[in-house]
Amino acid sequence: MSKIENDLRSEYGPFVKPPKRVKEILALADKDIEDYDSEITRLREQLTIIEAQKEQLGTQRAKLRALLSPMRKMPNEILFRILRQVCEENVIQHGLYQRWDGKDDVLTSSATTYLPAVAVSSVCSRWRELTLSSSSFWENLTVEIHSLDGDMDELSFMVTRYLERSGERPLRLSFHFDHEDELSLDFDREEEFPFLNLFLQHAHRWESLACWADHSLSFYRMLSQLHFPSLLELDIRHFADPDSNALDIFEHAPRLRILATTDAPPSKTPFNQLETLHFCKSLRVASPTELANTLRNCHSLKKLLLLFDVEVQDPMAQGTWKNITWLNMMEPFEQHLKMVFLSFSFPSLTELIVESEFHKTTWPVESFGSFVTTSSCMITAFTLRGISISDLDLIAALRVMPSISYLKIDDINDIDSAQRTITSHLISSLRHQSTSFLLAPKLHSLHLISVRKSKVLFDDATFIGMVESRWFKPGSDLSAAMFSMGKACIRSVVLTFSWREVDAEVYQPLRNLDAEGLRVVVAGTNGVQV
């Protein structure tokens, strides 16, 4: 080969003769290359066989390991509860939801992700047997219609499967229809919505029904001739024609107890049997006086939720509701809170929740004090979320609620406020000192969520000292003495920061109390540390 390489470098021109045996050497080289290719092919085939054998062995190994899995020892009763929890929500979608920016919201997961009952029943024979043995896996179903494009055969097929597998179990259904102007759904043309007829045939099994059909009332006309003997819970919201009073079609619902609605005007709905009422955006379709008149028809009402979205123009007529024990006000302005506190009286109220996520709401200190005094109620659970309230005003509120046992403060909406809620002064005021007045003496559970980054660092030592002062070891003489004086031992403490890390060593004293029986959770941006 050295001579050939030398000839390639030095010999050239029209009279150069090729070395002897070149063609013979080329032929031998071609033969060797063919042999190499054949050997490579053989080795690749052998490698493929070996890889397949390895994969098969890996599969067998996984199956053998599965035989050792603790899951196999889990009783069917426990596994049933777990799977039942997973299958709580099942959503069937037709078409793509159009977002606020006009773009289609493309599903990033498979359809079975939104139909967990179907997915779980396809995992293995044991899981399938469990899901098919109980109709409770198939009782919850949400149908979302975002477009009229394409046929609905697949939708009807899936609805049929859920209805069949739910047996005679009460159904919990939810219907959501887009309210875009260009999407006109005429439910009077039943041939276009065969899946609805499938549901209507089972109206006697409807236990919970949610209807969001803002754009058209033809959907409600489909229900007008039906009776609902099993209906306990109804969530019906539409905004196109608030005077239509679509609630009238639920006149024949003798078991109705829970209602969420945007309709405030009187209707044939049996308000007198309601125990829970959610007025969603109610003050847009009814004046405060009309709202009060509606509440007067709810003689059995125990829970009331008010969701506000507009300013109040006229005052609400005063009234007393003796049976209401739970009140939740969402997205109120300060004037809404004043209106409720000055107009309503709830002598039996035990739980109050006020939360605002989308706008700043200032706490009306004087109005609340007057409300508690007038109502003569014993509030035991108090939650403020996103409400602008100073530490001093919160302390004042707690002073008029001596029976409070559960307190939750979330300053999510207090970032731009000059007032600070979760301060060292607030925490110090909750500290138990034998020589001074004890704020919230019945407090069992304290939950603080600090979202706002303050210029003043959070005083960890003060917080730890406060918790230690309110903890009495169960069975001790101190615990018995405190109980005899009407002072409760704190049982649960949750402290969450979204703007700082938590030093686990600093909170070691609370970890020790956790070992004694106090439930303690302290978390920061670095996760749960206690």
C-alpha positions as CSV (number, residue, x, y, z in Angstrom):
1,M,0.0,0.0,0.0
2,S,3.0,2.3,0.6
3,K,4.0,2.0,-3.1
4,I,0.4,2.8,-4.2
5,E,0.3,5.9,-2.0
6,N,3.7,7.0,-3.4
7,D,2.5,6.5,-7.0
8,L,-0.7,8.6,-6.2
9,R,1.5,11.5,-5.0
10,S,4.2,11.4,-7.7
11,E,2.8,9.8,-10.9
12,Y,0.4,11.7,-13.1
13,G,0.0,12.7,-16.8
14,P,-1.4,11.0,-20.0
15,F,1.4,8.4,-20.2
16,V,1.1,7.1,-16.6
17,K,0.4,3.3,-16.5
18,P,-1.6,1.9,-13.6
19,P,0.3,-0.4,-11.2
20,K,0.0,-4.1,-11.7
21,R,-2.8,-6.0,-10.0
22,V,-4.9,-2.9,-9.2
23,K,-8.1,-4.5,-10.6
24,E,-7.4,-7.6,-8.7
25,I,-6.9,-5.7,-5.4
26,L,-10.1,-3.7,-6.0
27,A,-12.1,-6.9,-6.5
28,L,-10.7,-8.3,-3.3
29,A,-11.5,-5.1,-1.5
30,D,-15.1,-5.2,-2.8
31,K,-15.4,-8.7,-1.5
32,D,-14.1,-7.8,1.9
33,I,-16.6,-4.9,2.1
34,E,-19.4,-7.2,1.3
35,D,-18.3,-9.6,4.0
36,Y,-18.1,-6.7,6.5
37,D,-21.6,-5.5,5.5
38,S,-22.9,-9.1,6.0
39,E,-21.3,-9.3,9.4
40,I,-22.7,-5.9,10.4
41,T,-26.2,-7.0,9.3
42,R,-25.8,-10.2,11.3
43,L,-24.7,-8.4,14.4
44,R,-27.5,-5.8,14.1
45,E,-30.0,-8.6,13.9
46,Q,-28.5,-10.3,16.9
47,L,-28.5,-6.9,18.7
48,T,-32.2,-6.5,17.9
49,I,-32.9,-9.9,19.2
50,I,-30.9,-9.2,22.4
51,E,-32.6,-5.9,22.9
52,A,-36.0,-7.5,22.5
53,Q,-35.1,-10.2,25.0
54,K,-33.9,-7.5,27.4
55,E,-37.2,-5.6,27.0
56,Q,-39.2,-8.8,27.5
57,L,-37.1,-9.6,30.6
58,G,-37.7,-6.0,31.9
59,T,-41.4,-6.5,31.4
60,Q,-41.3,-9.8,33.3
61,R,-39.2,-8.2,36.0
62,A,-41.7,-5.4,36.4
63,K,-44.5,-7.9,36.7
64,L,-42.6,-9.9,39.3
65,R,-41.9,-6.7,41.3
66,A,-45.6,-5.9,41.1
67,L,-46.3,-9.1,42.9
68,L,-44.3,-7.6,45.8
69,S,-46.2,-4.3,45.7
70,P,-48.0,-3.3,48.9
71,M,-50.9,-2.2,46.7
72,R,-51.8,-5.9,46.2
73,K,-52.3,-6.2,49.9
74,M,-54.5,-3.2,50.1
75,P,-58.1,-4.2,50.9
76,N,-60.6,-3.5,48.2
77,E,-62.5,-1.3,50.7
78,I,-59.6,1.1,51.0
79,L,-58.7,1.0,47.3
80,F,-62.4,1.7,46.5
81,R,-62.3,4.9,48.5
82,I,-59.1,6.1,46.8
83,L,-60.4,5.4,43.3
84,R,-63.8,6.9,44.2
85,Q,-62.0,10.1,45.2
86,V,-60.1,10.2,41.9
87,C,-63.3,9.8,39.9
88,E,-65.1,12.7,41.6
89,E,-65.2,14.9,38.4
90,N,-65.8,13.6,34.8
91,V,-65.9,16.2,32.0
92,I,-67.0,15.6,28.4
93,Q,-66.1,18.4,26.0
94,H,-67.4,19.0,22.5
95,G,-65.4,21.7,20.6
96,L,-62.7,23.9,21.9
97,Y,-63.2,26.6,24.5
98,Q,-62.4,30.0,23.2
99,R,-60.3,32.1,25.5
100,W,-60.5,35.8,26.2
101,D,-57.8,36.5,23.6
102,G,-59.8,34.7,20.9
103,K,-57.5,31.7,20.7
104,D,-58.8,28.1,21.1
105,D,-57.9,26.5,24.4
106,V,-56.3,23.3,23.1
107,L,-56.5,20.3,25.4
108,T,-53.0,19.2,26.4
109,S,-54.0,15.9,27.8
110,S,-55.9,12.9,26.5
111,A,-59.7,12.8,26.7
112,T,-59.6,10.1,29.3
113,T,-57.7,12.5,31.6
114,Y,-61.0,14.4,32.0
115,L,-63.0,11.1,32.3
116,P,-61.2,9.4,35.2
117,A,-63.9,6.7,35.6
118,V,-63.2,5.5,32.1
119,A,-59.4,5.7,32.6
120,V,-59.4,3.9,36.0
121,S,-61.6,1.1,34.6
122,S,-59.0,0.5,31.9
123,V,-56.0,0.0,34.1
124,C,-56.3,-3.6,35.2
125,S,-59.0,-6.3,35.8
126,R,-59.1,-5.5,39.5
127,W,-59.7,-1.8,39.1
128,R,-62.2,-2.5,36.3
129,E,-64.1,-4.9,38.5
130,L,-64.2,-2.3,41.3
131,T,-65.4,0.6,39.1
132,L,-68.0,-1.5,37.4
133,S,-69.2,-3.0,40.6
134,S,-70.3,0.4,42.0
135,S,-72.5,2.9,40.2
136,S,-71.1,5.7,42.3
137,F,-68.1,6.0,40.0
138,W,-70.4,7.1,37.2
139,E,-72.8,9.5,38.9
140,N,-70.9,12.7,38.4
141,L,-70.8,14.1,34.8
142,T,-70.1,17.6,33.3
143,V,-70.9,18.3,29.7
144,E,-69.3,21.4,28.0
145,I,-70.5,22.5,24.6
146,H,-68.1,25.0,23.0
147,S,-68.9,24.5,19.3
148,L,-71.5,23.1,17.0
149,D,-69.0,21.8,14.5
150,G,-68.9,18.0,13.9
151,D,-71.3,15.3,14.9
152,M,-72.1,14.5,18.5
153,D,-72.2,10.7,18.1
154,E,-69.1,10.2,20.3
155,L,-70.6,12.5,22.9
156,S,-73.9,10.6,22.9
157,F,-72.0,7.3,23.2
158,M,-70.1,8.4,26.2
159,V,-73.2,9.9,27.9
160,T,-75.0,6.5,27.3
161,R,-72.1,4.6,28.9
162,Y,-72.2,6.8,32.0
163,L,-76.0,6.6,32.3
164,E,-76.0,2.9,31.9
165,R,-73.2,2.3,34.4
166,S,-74.7,4.6,37.0
167,G,-77.6,2.3,37.3
168,E,-80.4,3.9,39.3
169,R,-78.1,5.9,41.4
170,P,-78.9,9.7,41.8
171,L,-77.1,11.8,39.2
172,R,-74.9,14.9,39.7
173,L,-74.9,16.7,36.4
174,S,-73.5,20.0,35.1
175,F,-74.1,21.6,31.7
176,H,-71.9,24.4,30.5
177,F,-72.7,26.2,27.2
178,D,-70.7,29.0,25.6
179,H,-72.3,32.4,25.7
180,E,-70.5,33.9,22.7
181,D,-72.9,35.8,20.4
182,E,-71.8,33.8,17.4
183,L,-72.8,30.5,19.1
184,S,-76.5,30.3,18.9
185,L,-77.8,27.1,20.4
186,D,-81.4,26.4,19.7
187,F,-82.3,23.5,22.0
188,D,-85.8,23.4,20.5
189,R,-84.3,21.5,17.6
190,E,-83.8,18.3,19.6
191,E,-82.4,16.4,16.7
192,E,-79.2,18.5,17.0
193,F,-78.7,17.5,20.6
194,P,-79.5,13.8,21.0
195,F,-77.4,13.6,24.2
196,L,-79.8,15.9,26.0
197,N,-82.7,13.6,25.4
198,L,-80.7,10.9,27.0
199,F,-80.3,13.0,30.1
200,L,-84.0,14.0,30.1
201,Q,-85.1,10.4,30.3
202,H,-83.3,10.2,33.7
203,A,-84.6,13.5,35.1
204,H,-86.2,11.5,38.0
205,R,-82.6,10.7,39.1
206,W,-81.2,14.2,39.1
207,E,-79.9,14.9,42.5
208,S,-77.6,17.9,41.6
209,L,-78.0,20.0,38.5
210,A,-75.9,23.0,37.4
211,C,-76.9,24.9,34.2
212,W,-74.8,27.6,32.7
213,A,-76.6,28.7,29.6
214,D,-76.2,32.4,29.4
215,H,-77.1,32.9,25.8
216,S,-80.4,31.1,25.3
217,L,-83.5,30.1,27.3
218,S,-84.5,27.4,25.0
219,F,-82.5,24.9,27.1
220,Y,-84.8,25.7,30.1
221,R,-87.9,25.2,27.9
222,M,-86.8,21.6,27.4
223,L,-87.0,21.1,31.1
224,S,-90.4,22.9,31.6
225,Q,-92.5,19.7,31.4
226,L,-90.4,17.7,33.8
227,H,-90.6,16.9,37.5
228,F,-87.6,16.6,39.7
229,P,-88.4,14.3,42.6
230,S,-84.8,13.7,43.6
231,L,-83.3,17.2,43.1
232,L,-81.5,18.4,46.2
233,E,-79.0,20.9,44.7
234,L,-79.5,23.4,41.9
235,D,-77.1,25.9,40.4
236,I,-78.7,27.8,37.6
237,R,-77.1,30.9,36.1
238,H,-78.0,32.9,33.0
239,F,-77.4,36.6,32.2
240,A,-79.1,37.2,28.9
241,D,-82.7,37.7,30.2
242,P,-82.8,38.1,34.0
243,D,-86.6,38.9,33.9
244,S,-87.4,35.5,32.4
245,N,-87.3,33.8,35.8
246,A,-86.2,30.4,34.5
247,L,-86.4,29.1,38.1
248,D,-90.2,28.6,37.6
249,I,-89.5,25.3,35.8
250,F,-88.2,23.9,39.1
251,E,-91.5,24.3,40.8
252,H,-91.8,20.5,41.1
253,A,-88.7,19.9,43.2
254,P,-90.0,18.8,46.6
255,R,-86.6,17.9,48.0
256,L,-84.7,21.0,46.8
257,R,-82.4,22.3,49.6
258,I,-79.5,24.1,48.0
259,L,-79.9,26.8,45.4
260,A,-77.3,29.0,43.6
261,T,-78.8,31.5,41.2
262,T,-78.6,34.9,39.6
263,D,-82.4,35.2,39.7
264,A,-83.5,37.3,42.6
265,P,-87.2,38.2,41.6
266,P,-89.9,36.0,43.2
267,S,-90.6,32.7,41.4
268,K,-92.5,29.5,41.8
269,T,-89.4,27.8,43.1
270,P,-90.0,26.5,46.7
271,F,-87.8,29.0,48.5
272,N,-89.4,28.2,51.8
273,Q,-87.7,24.7,51.9
274,L,-84.2,26.0,51.0
275,E,-81.5,25.5,53.6
276,T,-78.6,27.0,51.6
277,L,-78.8,29.9,49.2
278,H,-76.0,31.3,47.0
279,F,-76.8,34.6,45.3
280,C,-74.3,34.9,42.6
281,K,-73.9,38.5,41.2
282,S,-77.3,39.0,42.7
283,L,-77.3,42.8,43.0
284,R,-77.1,43.1,39.3
285,V,-80.5,41.6,38.7
286,A,-82.2,42.7,42.0
287,S,-82.1,45.7,44.2
288,P,-81.1,45.2,47.8
289,T,-84.8,45.5,48.9
290,E,-85.8,42.8,46.4
291,L,-83.0,40.6,47.7
292,A,-84.3,41.1,51.3
293,N,-87.8,40.2,50.2
294,T,-86.6,37.0,48.6
295,L,-84.7,36.1,51.8
296,R,-87.9,36.5,53.8
297,N,-89.4,33.7,51.8
298,C,-86.6,31.4,52.9
299,H,-88.0,30.4,56.2
300,S,-85.6,27.4,56.6
301,L,-82.4,29.1,55.4
302,K,-79.3,28.2,57.4
303,K,-76.5,29.1,55.0
304,L,-76.2,32.3,52.8
305,L,-73.6,33.2,50.3
306,L,-73.6,36.7,48.6
307,L,-71.4,37.4,45.6
308,F,-71.3,41.1,44.8
309,D,-70.2,42.7,41.5
310,V,-71.7,46.2,41.4
311,E,-72.0,49.1,43.7
312,V,-75.2,49.5,45.9
313,Q,-77.4,52.4,45.1
314,D,-80.2,52.1,47.6
315,P,-80.2,50.8,51.2
316,M,-81.4,47.3,52.1
317,A,-84.5,46.9,54.2
318,Q,-83.7,45.8,57.7
319,G,-84.6,42.3,58.8
320,T,-83.7,39.4,61.1
321,W,-83.0,35.9,60.0
322,K,-83.0,33.6,63.1
323,N,-82.0,30.4,61.4
324,I,-78.9,31.5,59.5
325,T,-75.7,30.0,61.0
326,W,-73.3,30.5,58.1
327,L,-72.6,33.6,56.0
328,N,-70.1,34.1,53.2
329,M,-69.7,37.4,51.4
330,M,-67.5,37.3,48.3
331,E,-66.0,40.2,46.4
332,P,-67.7,42.9,48.4
333,F,-66.9,46.6,48.4
334,E,-66.9,48.4,51.8
335,Q,-70.4,49.7,51.2
336,H,-71.6,46.1,50.7
337,L,-70.2,45.1,54.0
338,K,-71.8,48.1,55.7
339,M,-75.1,47.4,54.1
340,V,-75.2,43.8,55.3
341,F,-73.8,44.6,58.8
342,L,-76.3,47.5,59.3
343,S,-79.3,45.9,57.8
344,F,-79.1,42.2,58.7
345,S,-79.4,40.6,62.1
346,F,-78.4,36.9,62.5
347,P,-78.8,35.8,66.1
348,S,-77.8,32.2,65.3
349,L,-74.7,33.1,63.2
350,T,-71.7,30.9,64.1
351,E,-69.4,31.2,61.0
352,L,-68.5,34.3,59.0
353,I,-66.4,34.4,55.9
354,V,-65.5,37.5,54.0
355,E,-63.2,37.2,50.9
356,S,-62.1,39.4,48.1
357,E,-59.6,38.4,45.4
358,F,-60.1,40.9,42.6
359,H,-60.3,44.3,44.3
360,K,-59.4,46.0,47.5
361,T,-62.0,46.0,50.3
362,T,-61.6,48.0,53.5
363,W,-63.0,46.5,56.7
364,P,-65.9,48.6,58.2
365,V,-64.9,48.5,61.9
366,E,-67.8,50.3,63.5
367,S,-70.4,48.6,61.3
368,F,-69.2,45.2,62.3
369,G,-69.2,46.0,66.0
370,S,-72.8,47.2,65.7
371,F,-73.7,44.0,63.7
372,V,-72.4,41.7,66.4
373,T,-74.0,43.6,69.2
374,T,-77.4,43.8,67.4
375,S,-77.4,40.2,66.4
376,S,-76.2,39.0,69.8
377,C,-74.6,36.1,67.9
378,M,-71.8,33.8,69.0
379,I,-69.4,33.6,66.1
380,T,-67.0,30.6,66.5
381,A,-65.4,30.6,63.0
382,F,-64.0,33.7,61.3
383,T,-62.2,33.9,58.0
384,L,-60.9,37.0,56.2
385,R,-59.2,36.6,52.8
386,G,-57.9,39.6,50.8
387,I,-59.6,42.2,53.1
388,S,-57.8,45.3,54.0
389,I,-57.8,45.5,57.7
390,S,-55.2,46.8,60.2
391,D,-54.0,44.8,63.1
392,L,-55.7,47.1,65.5
393,D,-59.1,46.7,63.7
394,L,-58.7,43.0,63.7
395,I,-58.0,43.0,67.4
396,A,-61.1,45.1,67.9
397,A,-63.1,42.6,65.9
398,L,-61.8,39.7,67.9
399,R,-62.7,41.5,71.1
400,V,-66.4,41.4,70.2
401,M,-66.1,37.7,69.3
402,P,-65.0,36.0,72.5
403,S,-66.4,32.6,71.4
404,I,-64.2,32.3,68.3
405,S,-62.5,28.9,68.1
406,Y,-61.3,29.0,64.4
407,L,-59.5,32.0,62.9
408,K,-58.1,32.3,59.4
409,I,-56.4,35.4,58.0
410,D,-55.1,35.5,54.4
411,D,-53.6,38.9,53.3
412,I,-53.6,37.9,49.6
413,N,-55.0,41.2,48.5
414,D,-53.2,43.4,51.0
415,I,-50.0,43.9,49.0
416,D,-50.6,47.6,48.1
417,S,-52.4,48.5,51.3
418,A,-50.9,50.9,53.8
419,Q,-52.5,48.8,56.5
420,R,-50.8,45.6,57.7
421,T,-52.8,42.8,59.3
422,I,-50.3,40.0,60.3
423,T,-48.0,42.0,62.6
424,S,-46.0,41.4,65.8
425,H,-48.6,43.4,67.6
426,L,-51.5,41.1,66.5
427,I,-49.5,38.0,67.4
428,S,-48.5,39.5,70.8
429,S,-52.1,40.3,71.6
430,L,-53.0,36.6,71.1
431,R,-50.4,35.6,73.7
432,H,-51.7,34.1,76.9
433,Q,-50.6,36.0,80.0
434,S,-52.1,35.2,83.4
435,T,-52.0,38.8,84.4
436,S,-53.9,40.3,81.5
437,F,-57.1,39.8,79.4
438,L,-56.8,36.9,76.9
439,L,-58.0,37.7,73.4
440,A,-60.0,34.9,71.8
441,P,-59.9,32.6,74.9
442,K,-61.7,29.8,73.0
443,L,-59.2,29.7,70.1
444,H,-58.5,26.1,69.0
445,S,-57.3,26.6,65.4
446,L,-55.2,29.5,64.0
447,H,-54.4,29.7,60.3
448,L,-52.2,32.7,59.0
449,I,-51.3,33.1,55.3
450,S,-48.8,35.9,54.7
451,V,-48.5,36.9,51.1
452,R,-47.3,40.4,51.6
453,K,-43.5,41.1,51.8
454,S,-43.1,43.6,54.6
455,K,-40.3,46.0,55.3
456,V,-40.5,44.8,58.9
457,L,-39.3,41.3,59.2
458,F,-41.7,38.7,60.7
459,D,-41.0,38.1,64.3
460,D,-40.6,34.3,64.5
461,A,-39.8,34.3,68.2
462,T,-43.0,36.3,69.1
463,F,-45.1,33.8,67.1
464,I,-43.4,30.8,68.7
465,G,-43.9,32.3,72.1
466,M,-47.6,33.0,71.5
467,V,-48.2,29.4,70.4
468,E,-46.3,28.0,73.4
469,S,-48.3,30.2,75.8
470,R,-51.6,28.8,74.4
471,W,-50.6,25.1,74.5
472,F,-51.5,23.1,77.5
473,K,-50.4,19.5,77.5
474,P,-53.5,17.2,77.5
475,G,-54.2,15.7,80.9
476,S,-52.0,18.1,82.8
477,D,-53.1,20.1,85.8
478,L,-52.6,23.3,83.9
479,S,-54.9,22.1,81.1
480,A,-57.6,21.3,83.6
481,A,-57.2,24.7,85.3
482,M,-57.4,26.6,82.0
483,F,-60.5,24.6,81.0
484,S,-62.2,25.5,84.3
485,M,-61.5,29.2,83.6
486,G,-63.0,28.9,80.1
487,K,-59.7,29.0,78.3
488,A,-59.1,26.6,75.5
489,C,-55.9,24.9,74.5
490,I,-54.8,25.6,70.9
491,R,-54.9,22.4,68.8
492,S,-53.9,23.5,65.3
493,V,-51.5,26.1,64.0
494,V,-50.8,26.8,60.3
495,L,-48.4,29.5,59.2
496,T,-47.6,30.0,55.5
497,F,-45.3,32.5,53.8
498,S,-45.3,33.1,50.0
499,W,-42.4,35.6,50.2
500,R,-39.7,34.2,52.5
501,E,-38.0,31.0,53.5
502,V,-38.6,29.3,56.9
503,D,-35.6,28.3,59.1
504,A,-36.4,24.9,60.4
505,E,-34.0,25.3,63.4
506,V,-35.8,28.5,64.5
507,Y,-39.1,26.6,64.7
508,Q,-37.7,23.6,66.5
509,P,-39.8,24.5,69.6
510,L,-43.0,24.1,67.6
511,R,-41.7,20.8,66.2
512,N,-41.4,19.6,69.9
513,L,-45.0,20.7,70.5
514,D,-46.1,18.8,67.4
515,A,-44.6,15.7,69.0
516,E,-46.7,16.3,72.1
517,G,-50.0,16.5,70.1
518,L,-50.3,20.0,68.7
519,R,-50.8,20.0,64.9
520,V,-48.3,22.5,63.5
521,V,-47.6,23.4,59.9
522,V,-45.0,26.1,59.0
523,A,-44.2,26.6,55.3
524,G,-42.3,29.1,53.2
525,T,-40.9,29.4,49.7
526,N,-38.6,26.5,50.7
527,G,-41.5,24.2,51.4
528,V,-42.9,22.8,54.6
529,Q,-40.4,23.0,57.4
530,V,-42.5,21.9,60.4
